[in-house]
């Protein structure tokens, strides 16, 4: 998060260069990070006049809409990004956040799974999938997610504890022993 002085300097630089999309978008990003939605909206409006198809503009517009509580508008903008080929980890995680805000579990899971495909080493989508599987009491799915998570987050004792509990519950002792041996090195 930028200091107020940095935000003011960037606002002046963006005002001095109204035809510079990058400066407008940087101002919008910093304004959003600092809770200055009206300033972000002005910068986004200026950027939209210059290049309405810019993927960063569309992503930041979706973030601004979500910040304003306009989750349907954010979702529409994010889905349009996916359709235009500007899909990626951040877009899918934003879709998952919007789905959470809309209490749309059916949209949350595919967004988190897509985010995981975009960045298979990121922990956040898997941790959110774990929460979702636990909420839905889907033991098989939860075990599957935990196995993936255990490989990436090898020192999280909670992951191993829950995974071993589920595998024993399912009487899958071979996998329980295998993961139990790895769990010895976890911070339990």
C-alpha positions as CSV (number, residue, x, y, z in Angstrom):
1,X,0.0,0.0,0.0
2,X,1.4,3.3,-1.0
3,X,1.7,6.3,1.2
4,X,-0.6,9.2,0.7
5,X,2.3,11.2,-0.8
6,X,3.1,8.5,-3.4
7,X,-0.6,8.3,-4.4
8,X,-0.7,12.1,-4.8
9,X,2.4,12.0,-6.9
10,X,1.0,9.3,-9.1
11,X,-2.3,11.1,-9.5
12,X,-0.4,14.2,-10.6
13,X,1.7,12.2,-13.1
14,X,-1.5,10.5,-14.5
15,X,-3.2,13.9,-14.8
16,X,-0.2,15.3,-16.6
17,X,-0.3,12.3,-19.0
18,X,-4.0,11.7,-19.8
19,X,-3.1,9.7,-22.9
20,X,-0.9,7.2,-21.0
21,X,-3.0,4.1,-20.3
22,X,-0.2,2.6,-18.1
23,X,-0.2,5.6,-15.8
24,X,-3.9,5.6,-15.5
25,X,-4.0,1.9,-14.7
26,X,-1.2,2.2,-12.1
27,X,-3.1,5.1,-10.5
28,X,-6.3,3.0,-10.4
29,X,-4.4,0.0,-8.9
30,X,-2.8,2.1,-6.2
31,X,-6.1,4.0,-5.5
32,X,-7.9,0.6,-5.1
33,X,-5.2,-0.7,-2.8
34,X,-5.6,2.5,-0.7
35,X,-9.4,2.4,-0.6
36,X,-9.8,5.4,-2.9
37,X,-12.5,4.0,-5.2
38,X,-13.6,7.3,-6.6
39,X,-10.1,8.2,-7.7
40,X,-9.7,4.6,-9.1
41,X,-12.9,5.0,-11.0
42,X,-11.8,8.3,-12.6
43,X,-8.5,6.8,-13.7
44,X,-10.3,3.7,-15.0
45,X,-12.7,6.0,-16.9
46,X,-9.7,7.8,-18.5
47,X,-8.0,4.5,-19.4
48,X,-11.3,3.2,-20.9
49,X,-11.4,6.2,-23.3
50,X,-8.0,5.3,-24.5
51,X,-8.3,1.5,-24.8
52,X,-11.5,-0.1,-23.6
53,X,-10.3,-3.6,-24.4
54,X,-7.2,-3.5,-22.3
55,X,-7.2,-6.7,-20.1
56,X,-5.7,-4.8,-17.1
57,X,-8.4,-2.2,-17.4
58,X,-11.1,-4.9,-17.3
59,X,-9.5,-6.7,-14.4
60,X,-9.2,-3.5,-12.3
61,X,-12.7,-2.5,-13.3
62,X,-13.9,-5.8,-11.9
63,X,-11.9,-5.2,-8.7
64,X,-13.4,-1.8,-8.3
65,X,-16.9,-3.2,-8.8
66,X,-16.3,-5.9,-6.2
67,X,-14.9,-3.3,-3.8
68,X,-18.2,-1.3,-4.3
69,X,-20.2,-4.5,-3.6
70,X,-21.3,-4.8,-7.2
71,X,-20.4,-8.5,-7.4
72,X,-22.6,-9.3,-10.4
73,X,-20.8,-6.5,-12.4
74,X,-17.4,-7.8,-11.3
75,X,-18.4,-11.4,-12.3
76,X,-19.5,-10.2,-15.7
77,X,-16.3,-8.3,-16.3
78,X,-14.2,-11.3,-15.2
79,X,-16.1,-13.8,-17.3
80,X,-15.6,-11.4,-20.3
81,X,-11.9,-11.5,-19.6
82,X,-11.9,-15.3,-19.7
83,X,-13.9,-15.3,-23.0
84,X,-11.4,-12.8,-24.5
85,X,-8.5,-15.1,-23.8
86,X,-7.1,-13.1,-20.9
87,X,-7.6,-15.8,-18.4
88,X,-5.1,-16.6,-15.7
89,X,-4.5,-17.3,-12.0
90,X,-5.6,-13.8,-10.8
91,X,-8.7,-13.8,-12.9
92,X,-9.8,-17.2,-11.6
93,X,-9.0,-16.3,-7.9
94,X,-11.0,-13.1,-8.4
95,X,-13.9,-15.2,-9.8
96,X,-13.7,-17.4,-6.7
97,X,-13.8,-14.4,-4.4
98,X,-16.8,-13.0,-6.2
99,X,-18.5,-16.4,-6.1
100,X,-17.9,-16.5,-2.4
101,X,-19.4,-13.1,-2.0
102,X,-22.4,-14.2,-4.0
103,X,-22.6,-17.4,-2.0
104,X,-22.3,-19.3,-5.3
105,X,-20.6,-22.5,-4.3
106,X,-21.2,-24.0,-7.8
107,X,-19.1,-21.3,-9.4
108,X,-16.5,-21.2,-6.7
109,X,-15.2,-24.7,-7.2
110,X,-14.5,-24.5,-10.9
111,X,-12.8,-21.1,-10.5
112,X,-10.5,-22.4,-7.7
113,X,-9.7,-25.5,-9.8
114,X,-8.9,-23.3,-12.8
115,X,-6.7,-21.1,-10.6
116,X,-4.9,-24.3,-9.5
117,X,-4.3,-25.3,-13.1
118,X,-2.9,-21.9,-13.9
119,X,-0.5,-22.0,-11.0
120,X,-0.1,-25.6,-9.7
121,X,2.4,-24.4,-7.0
122,X,0.1,-21.9,-5.4
123,X,-1.3,-22.9,-2.0
124,X,-4.3,-20.6,-1.8
125,X,-6.6,-22.3,-4.4
126,X,-5.9,-25.7,-2.8
127,X,-6.6,-24.3,0.7
128,X,-9.8,-22.8,-0.5
129,X,-10.8,-26.1,-2.2
130,X,-10.0,-27.9,1.1
131,X,-12.4,-25.5,2.9
132,X,-15.1,-26.1,0.3
133,X,-14.7,-29.9,0.4
134,X,-14.9,-29.8,4.2
135,X,-18.0,-27.5,4.0
136,X,-19.6,-30.0,1.6
137,X,-18.5,-33.0,3.7
138,X,-17.1,-34.6,0.6
139,X,-14.5,-36.9,2.2
140,X,-13.1,-38.4,-1.0
141,X,-12.7,-34.9,-2.6
142,X,-11.2,-33.5,0.7
143,X,-8.7,-36.4,0.8
144,X,-7.7,-35.7,-2.8
145,X,-7.2,-32.0,-2.2
146,X,-5.2,-32.7,1.0
147,X,-2.9,-35.1,-0.9
148,X,-2.1,-32.4,-3.4
149,X,-1.7,-29.8,-0.6
150,X,0.6,-32.1,1.4
151,X,3.1,-32.2,-1.5
152,X,3.2,-28.4,-1.7
153,X,2.9,-27.5,2.0
154,X,5.1,-30.2,3.5
155,X,5.4,-28.5,6.9
156,X,1.7,-27.9,7.7
157,X,0.8,-30.3,10.4
158,X,-2.9,-29.6,10.1
159,X,-2.9,-30.8,6.5
160,X,-1.2,-34.1,7.4
161,X,-3.4,-34.5,10.6
162,X,-6.6,-34.2,8.6
163,X,-5.4,-36.3,5.7
164,X,-4.4,-39.2,8.0
165,X,-7.6,-38.9,9.8
166,X,-9.6,-39.2,6.6
167,X,-7.5,-42.0,5.1
168,X,-7.9,-44.1,8.3
169,X,-11.6,-43.3,8.3
170,X,-11.8,-44.6,4.8
171,X,-9.7,-47.7,5.8
172,X,-7.1,-46.8,3.2
173,X,-4.2,-47.9,5.4
174,X,-1.6,-48.2,2.6
175,X,-2.0,-44.5,1.7
176,X,-2.2,-43.6,5.4
177,X,1.1,-45.3,6.1
178,X,2.7,-43.6,3.1
179,X,1.5,-40.1,4.2
180,X,2.2,-40.9,7.8
181,X,5.8,-41.4,7.0
182,X,6.0,-38.0,5.3
183,X,4.1,-36.5,8.2
184,X,7.0,-37.3,10.5
185,X,8.8,-34.4,9.0
186,X,5.9,-32.0,9.3
187,X,5.7,-29.4,12.0
188,X,3.1,-31.3,14.0
